[in-house]
Amino acid sequence: MIDVRNLDLSTFSQDELKSLAARAVRLIQNPRGGIGTDLFEAVITIVPQPCVEALVVDDLYNPQRIYLTWREDQHYHGWHFPGTFIRFGESFQDAIHRVVRREVNAGVHSYRSADDEYSWIDSRGHTVGTVWLVQPDSEPTGGEWFPI
């Protein structure tokens, strides 16, 4: 077995590297199970990744408050809207439900498009996203309400 972590890839041409990467990716048997952080962080540097951002509000059609969570990691520091990358085989709606459950510990009562999208390139890579207004089905936790 070859220890691929110590393989000197600098001797390969760009075409050889692309061919090798393509062959390796095709061998992933269950992308629905996730591709791992290392592969994801590599892919996002060359291929835009789709995201959803959930603007959690107290009322879907007459919002007075928005719920933000604090994020502090290698990619972001500060108050933010819950958001996530869309996983293989997942719909926008599936991703909205997953991120609201994960980041604010609530289900989704209702949601609608905020008619906004973005394309963002930063040190992590390229993300493209859609923004959704989301009314939770219970009191969210893990963040704070802010007046709009």
N, C-alpha and C positions, 0 to 999 in steps of 0.2 A: 504494500500500500504506500502510495506517495503522500508525503506530508505537504499538502497544497499550500499551507501557510508559509512555507519556506521556499516555495517554487519561485525562481527568478523570472518574473514575467517581463522584465525590461528587455530581454533578448527577442521578444516577439514583435512583429510589425503590428500596426494598428489593425490591418485586415485580419491578421491571425488572432489577435485578441478578441475582436468582434465575433469571429467565427467560433472561437472557444467559448465565449460567454453565451452565445446563442445555443450552442450544443448543451452546455451545462443547464441553462434555464429550462430547456425542453425536457430535461430529466426530472424536474420537480413534479412529483406525482400528485400532490394535493394542495394546490395553491389556496384553496378555501381555508385550509388550516393555518395560513400565514406563511410568509416567506422568510421571516427572521429579520432582526434589526440590521445586521450587516448587509444583507442583500438589498433590503429596502433603502437604506441610506445610500447605497451605491446607485441604485436605479433612479432615485429621485434627482440625482445630479445630471442625468442625461435624458430623462423622460418626464414631462409634466404629470403630476399626480392629482387626481380629482379629490375635492374636499367638500364638506358641508360645514357651515357655521350656523349655530343655533342661537338666535337672539331670544333668550327666554324672557317673556314679558308677562305681566299680571293679567292683561286682557288682550286678546288677539286683535280686536278691531278698534279698541280705544286704549292703547297702552299708556299707563302713567308711570310705570316703573320697569326697569330692566335688571335682570339678575346676572351678575358677573362673578367669575371665580378667579382666584389668585393662582397664577402659574409661575413657577420658578424652576427652570431646567436649563439645559444647554442651548435650547433654541429660543426661549422667551422668558421675560421677567416682568411681571406686572398683572394688572387686572385684564381679563380677556373674556371673549365669548366662547362658550364651549364649542369645540369643533373637532373634526376627525377626518382622516382619509377614508375614502370609500374602498372597502375591501372587494376582492375578486368575487363576482357573483352577487354583490349587494346592491340594492337600489338606493336612491337618495333617501327615500322614506325609511328604509331599514337602518341606514347610517344615522339619521336624525334620532330615531328611537334609541339606538345603541348609545350615542354620545350623551343624550339627556340622562339616561339611566346611569351611565358611568360617571359623569362629571357633576351632576346635581342631585343624584339619588331620587329621581322622580320619573314617573311615566309621562307620556304625552297625551294631553287632553285633546288638543287640536293644533294644527300648524298650517301655514300657508307661505308661499314664496314671498320674499321681500322684494322681488323683481330687481335683484342686484347680484352681480357676479364679479369676480376679480381674477386677475392673473398676477402672481407675485413671484419674484425671483430674489432669493436671499442666499446667505451662506450655506443653507441646508440644501437648496435646490429650487425647483420650479413647481409651484402649486397653482392650480386653478380651482375656483370654488364657487358655490352658490350659497346665498344667504337666505335663511328661513326664519320667520317669526314663529315662535313656539310657545304655547300656553301649557304649562305643566298640569298634571292631574292631581297634584298634591304639593304641599309646601316644599320647595327645594332646600337642600342643605349643602354645606361646603363652600358657600360664597356669601354674597350680600346683595340686597336690593338697592338700586340707585334710582332716584327720580329722573325722569326723562325731561 
